[in-house]
Amino acid sequence: MTESAGGEPGVSATASARPLSRNRFYQAMFWSQTCTDFAEQLVLVSITWAALHAFGGGTLGLVLAVWAVPRGLLLLFGGVLVDRSDRRFLAIAVGFLLALLNLAGAFITGHQELGLWLGLAAALGILDAVRLPMGAAMLPLLVDQDRLVQANRWVSLREWAAMTSGPALGGVLVAALGSPGTLYAGAALYGASSLLMLLLPRLSRPAGEERQAILKELRGGLSFVLNHPRLRVLLPVFAVANLFILGLIGVAIPLMAKNILKAGPQGLGFLSAAFGAGLVLGTLLCNRLPKSWQSSQKVIFSLFMLSDALLATVGLARDLPLAVLAYCGSGLAAGPAATYYRTLLQTLPPEQYLGRVNSIARATSFGLEPVSVAGVGSLSARMSAATLLLVGGCAAVVADLTGFGLSRRKPAAARQEPVPDAESVRAG
C-alpha cells in the first residue's frame, strides 16, 4: 500500500496494475459483490412470495413500490454520500445494515402487520440507493485503467449470472426453508460481503476536497455531467433509449410470446434465455474485439443501435425460432456495449465525481423503468405487441443515432478532463 493524497492508506500503482487474478483488492471486492448480488435475488424472491401469500397481489405491488420509490428518489443522494465518504467503510456499513434488515425480515414475514412490511421495504430501498453506485465508484480505485474493461467484463458476467440463477436458487430455498430461512441465508451473504470488504484499504475522499452541503455537492455532480462534453451526450441519450427499451423487454416481449407467437410460458422462457445467452456471449467476446472500440463513443452507440434494431425485428417474427434468433442477436450486441459504457462512466470522471456520475446513470435506469413499463403496458391495450416492438425499437434506434451524431470524433483522455470550477459552471 501507499499513502493516498489525503494521507490515508490507499492502493499502490503496482497493486492496481497486477493481473486481476493476482489483485487481491479486486478479488475481495468482486466476491463481496457476488455475495451481495445473490443476496439481493434471494431477498426479492422471499419477500415477494411471502407478501403474495400473506396479503395477495394488490398489497404485493404496494410493498414492491415502497421498495422501489425511495431507491429511485435517493439514488442521486446516494452518489453524493459515496463521494464524500470512505467507500470501504460505507460498503461495510451498508452490508452490515442489510444483514440486520434480513434478520428483521425473517421475523416480519411471519406476521401480517402491513406497517412492518412497508417499513422493511422502505429501508431496503434506502440502502439500495447507496449500494448501487458504490461498486462502480470503487472499482477504478482498485484496478489500473488498462484493466478496467476486463474487470467490468467479469462484473457484467457476475451480474447476468446472479439475475439468471439467483431467482431460481431463491425459489429452491423458499420451497426448502421457507421465506424466513431464505432471509437468514441472505443475511449470511450480506455479512460475508461486509467481511470481505475488510480486506480492502481505506478509500477516502481525495485531499483538498472540502465537504460541502449535500445539495450543493449534488448540484456540483449534475453540473459536472452537463458541462462534460461526453457525459452530457452519453447519459441523456442512454436515458431516452431506456425509456423505450425497458418497457419493451418487461411487457412487449411476454405479450409477443403469448399473443403473437402462441408459444406459451415455455416460449417466453426460450426468448428470455436467448437474450441472456446473447448478453453473456457478447460480454465474453469483449476482449477479442478491437481495443480502440473500448473508448469510442460512436462504437458504443453503434452497438446499442444494432441491439435495438434487432429487438425491433423480434416484432416481425412469426415463429419462435426467428424471434429467438433476433432476440439473441440483440443481447449479443448489447453485451460489449454495456461493458464499454460502464467503463466510460468510470474513466471519464475524476475520482471525486465517480459516485455522483454513476448514481446519475443508475437513476436513469431505475427511475425510468416504472414509467417505461407503465407506458408500454397502457399502449398494449391499443397496439399489438409486434407493433410496440417495431415502433419502440425504432424509436430507440433514433435515440442511438442521435447520440452517434453528437459524439466527439476523438475520445477525450480518460480522467484528464478538467473539473469545472464554480465560475465555469455558472458561465455554462
RANORBEL-V278990 format. One line per field, one symbol per residue. ss: DSSP state (A for helix, B for strand, O for the rest). phi: phi as a letter, one per 30 degrees, with the letter a starting at -180 (. if undefined). burial: b if it has 24 or more other ideal C-beta (glycine too) atoms within 12 Angstrom, else e. A space follows every 10 residues. Layout:
ss = ???
phi = ???
burial = ???
This chain:
ss = OBBOOOOOBB OOAAAAAOOA AAOAAAAAAA AAAAAAAAAA AAAAAAAAAA AAAAAOAAAA AAAAAAAAAA AAAAAAAAAA AAAOOOAAAA AAAAAAAAAA AAAAAAAAOO OOOAAAAAAA AAAAAAAAAA AAAAAAAAAA AAOOAAAAAA AAAAAAAAAA AAAAAAAAAA AAAAAAAAAA AAAAAAAAAA AAAAAAAOOO OOOOOOOOOO OOOAAAAAAA AAAAAAAOOO AAAAAAAAAA AAAAAAAAAA AAAAAAAAAA OOOAAAAAAA AAAAAAAAAA AAAAAAAAOO AAAAAOAAAA AAAAAAAAAA AAAAOOOOOA AAAAAAAAAA AAAAAAAAAA AAAAAAAOOO AAAAAAAAAA AAAAAAAAAA AAAAAAAAAO OOOOAAAAAA AAAAAAAAAA AAAAAAOOOO OOOOOOOOOO OAAAAAAO
phi = .bddddiceb cdddddddee dccdddddde ddddedddde dddddddddd ddddbjddde eddddddddd dddceddddd dddcbddddd dddddddddd dddddddddd bcceeddddd dddddddddc dddddddded dcbdedcddd dddddddddd ddddcedddd ddddddcidd dddddddddd dddddddddd ddbddedicd dcdedddddd ddddddcddc ddcedddddd deeddddddd cddeddddcc dhcidddddd dddddddded dddddedcde ddddccddde dddddddddd dddedddcbd eddddddddd ddddeddddd dedddccddd edcddddddd dddddddced dddddddddd dcbddddddd dddddddddd dddedddddc ddddicdddd dddddddi
burial = eeebeeeeeb beeebbeeeb eebbbbbbbb bbbbbbbbbb bbbbbbbbbb beebbeeebb eebbebbbbb bbebbbbbbb bbbbbbbbbb bbbbbbbbbb bbbbbbebbe eeeeebbbeb bbbbbbbbbb bbbbbbbbbb bbbbbebbbb bbbbbbbbbb bbbbbbbebb eebbeebebb bbbbbbbbbb bbbbebbebb bbbbbbeeee eeeeeebbeb bbbbbebbeb bbbbbbbbbb bbbbbbbbbb bbbbbbbebb bebeeebbeb bbbbbbbbbb bbbebbbebe eebbbbbbbb bbbbbbbbbb bbbbbbbeeb eebbbbbbbb bbbbbbbbbb bbbbbbbbbb bbbbbbbbbb bbbbbbbbbb bbbebbeebb eebebbbbbb bbbbbbbbbb bebbeebbee bbebbeeebb eeeeeeee
